[in-house]
Amino acid sequence: MLLADDDRAARQEFECAGNGECKSGHCLGPTGGPFYCSDTCCSNSDCGGGFSCSAANVGGTNQLLCVKL
């Protein structure tokens, strides 16, 4: 796996195994994976292609994050 300081870790399509591998600190995915780095957003335009800005529960707190469609 690539380290969190790798430029690719900032992109949503970067596959990850844990939050520490993502610059944003958010590694998301469906139960069983695959998991990918995400980032906070305000609208869909903040997310790359194939992702949308949606509410996600992270550590008991709802946040707007780029999630895979």
N, C-alpha and C positions, 0 to 999 in steps of 0.2 A: 504494500500500500504506500501511497505517497504521503508525505508529511503535510501538516496543516499549513506550512509556509509556502508550499508549492502554489504557483499562480492558478493551476487548474482546480485547486480546492475551493476557490471562490465561486466557481461556476456550479449551477444547479445539476448539471449532468455528471459531475464527478461522483463515482460510486464510493461509498464509505462504509466502514464497519462500526464507527462510533463518532460521537460529537467532536472529540479531540482532533479528528482528521479534517475538519472543516473550519475555514477562517471564521465563519459566522457562529460556529458552535452548535449548528443544527444539522444532524444527520437523520433524515426521515425516510419512511417507506412503509409499505403494508406489512402486516404480520408475515414473517417468513422471508421478507425482502423481495426484490433488491432494495437497498437503501442508497440514498444519494444526498449530497450536500444541498441545503436550502438556505434561504436568506429572508430577512424581513422585507415586507413590501407594503405599499399603500394602494396599488392598483395592478391590474394584469400587465400594464406596460412596464412595470418594474421587473417582471419575470421574463426569462427567455422562452423561446418557442417550445411548445409541449408542456408548459407549466402555467398555472393560474394562481392568482393571489387569493388565498383562502384562509379562513380561521382554522387553526390547528391547536390542540391542547398539548402544551409542552410543560412538563413538570407541574401540572395542575393549573397552569395559567393559559388562557386563550391568547394567541398571538396571530397576526397576519403574516403568513409565510408563503413562499412560492412552493406549490405542491404539484407533483407530476399528474398530468391528466390521464 
